[in-house]
Amino acid sequence: MKNLFEDYTIDEVYAALRQAETGSFDEPWIRTVAKNTPGGSSAFGPVQITKGLMEDYQTRFPSIWDNNKHIANKLKDQADLMLHYGNNPHLPGYDEKWDYGGMGYGFTDAEKEQYRKFTKDIMLNKWENIKNKPYIKQPSGRRIAPTRLNPEADYRKNLLVEDWRGVSRREDPRYYSVVDEYLKSLRRK
């Protein structure tokens, strides 16, 4: 199994992102509840994959898309319906399953496993593109890597989390804190 940030497996990183995204919900297989997102949001599932991210992978990384075609197509079709009906209960054909907090199509256990595989494949691809980026030491007094003794590993972890989340640690410190605390709880001795 491949390790990310030197210490963690893809399953552990997935679990940390899941905790930050949907860990506070009893049911993680939902559309985001962030109904005031400018332009709407199609984020769905335990790690809140979005239509934009899926389209990016369909275009730029077709092998990842093709290896996950069934679930990728289902998620993308669902995202279209969610974006169309979200916050629009007056539209003909509206169903709350497409709205914010809705469960969408509903997924079998096999499809849930396919979702996990698809999102982990994307995370691993993102890691491959990040892991060798040059470390940029932060100016004195600014710590972006407060959780480890290896600032280079933390720097790259933050790059991956930012790439997945879409905003910086400064813009969403709660999210990064949840990821950090989850991974810290797994720290190997």
C-alpha positions, 0 to 999 in steps of 0.5 A: 500500500502506498504511503502519503506524507511519509507515514500514512496509507491512502486509507488513512488519508481518505479517513482523515478527509472523510472526517473533515468533510462528513465526520459530524454527520450520521449519514455521510452519503449525502450532498453537501449541506452548504446550500449558500455556496456561490454558484451551487455545490455538487459535493457528495459522499463521505469525501464530498467529490464535486462535479468539477473535480470529476470533469477535470479527471475525465478530461485530464486523466482519462485512465482514472476515469475509465477505470472507474467509469460506472461510478464516475458516470453515475456521480456525474449524472447525479451532480447535474441533477443536484445542481439543477434542483438544488435550492429550486423546489418550485421546478417540475420534477423536484425531489428533496433527494437532489437538494442540499443534504439529500441522498441522491440516487442512493448507492449500493454497498458495491457502488459505495466501494467503487466511490471509495476506490474512485476518490482514492485513485484521485487522491493518489494521483494528486499525491503523485503530482505533489510529493516531489514539489520543492519545499518552500520554507515559510518566512520566520514567524509563519508556521504552516506545519504545526503538527509534525517534526518534519516541515517538508512532509507537513508542507506537502500534506497541506498542499494535498489537503488544500488541493482536495478542499479547494481553500487554504488552511487560513480560509478553513482552519477547522477543516485542516485541524480535523485532518491534522488531529485525525492523522495525529491520532494514528501517528506511529511510534 
